[in-house]
Amino acid sequence: MEHIIGFEFLRRPVFLAGLLLAMPAGAMAIDLLPAEQGTVVSLEATSTKELPNDEVVVLYRIEATGNQAGPLRKQVNSISQAVHAILKSEKNLKQTTLSRRMEMLWRYDKVAGKQVRNGWKLAQSEEATSSNLDAVADWVDAIEKAGAHLDSLGFRISGPLLKTTQEELRLQAVKAFRAKAEALAKALDARSFRILQVQTATQVPIYPMRRAMPEVSMMRATADATPSLNAGEGKISVSISGQILLPEKDFHVQ
């Protein structure tokens, strides 16, 4: 009998330990950790900076139409090689071929009452990016004189400058967020505050590609005319939003 009683007594701690392990972690946290007491306040701070655009993006195409595909390839390749030779001499310029496609052209034959093949069209699209803004007008002029067609031209803030500025603005926004929190805590007679959460949001300029301007599209007809271009500016913003916790305090009403 004593042996059985001793055995049951030894099993009880094991049974209690099993209950503790089976309890959800959240329930234990509620029992062991008291809820935060105080006033929760939401705040936001933004830091903004305008920068001159330091990079240009030019989209242009080379195309030819005709009845034979072979001569079209030679024509497009010849113009493309001439443009590449022009851009190769430019400093701080990157060139990318975006697409090249051969399309079949059609026309409606009234006698036959159906669409019939009317030749071929070969088009090659390319992009040129440069940080040498002073030379843009000259090499854009040269591109069109070589036989290419300017589709669009736009200015933007370069990637390295954008990244550096975002980091700078993020630190400024954090300091502004803390200054707002300190001012609010002081106004409410709080001796301290605790940051519960912080989120960062970045707003960068949106650059719609500008269509070719009339004076640019007529450069081939006026050999001495070059476009007058203005790079403009872009605005970058970084916002810090979050919540702070102020200690619980009773205010006396008179």
HELIX and SHEET records of a PDB file:
HELIX    1   1 GLU A    2  ALA A   22  1                                  21    
HELIX    2   2 ALA A   25  LEU A   32  1                                   8    
HELIX    3   3 ALA A   69  LYS A   88  1                                  20    
HELIX    4   4 LEU A  133  ALA A  135  5                                   3    
HELIX    5   5 VAL A  136  LYS A  145  1                                  10    
HELIX    6   6 GLY A  159  ALA A  187  1                                  29    
HELIX    7   7 PRO A  214  SER A  217  1                                   4    
SHEET    1   A 3 THR A  39  PRO A  52  0                                        
SHEET    2   A 3 GLU A 233  LEU A 246 -1                                        
SHEET    3   A 3 ARG A 194  GLN A 203 -1                                        
SHEET    1   B 5 LEU A  93  ASP A 109  0                                        
SHEET    2   B 5 LYS A 114  SER A 130 -1                                        
SHEET    3   B 5 GLU A  55  GLY A  66 -1                                        
SHEET    4   B 5 HIS A 149  ARG A 156 -1                                        
SHEET    5   B 5 ARG A 210  ARG A 211 -1                                        
END                                                                             
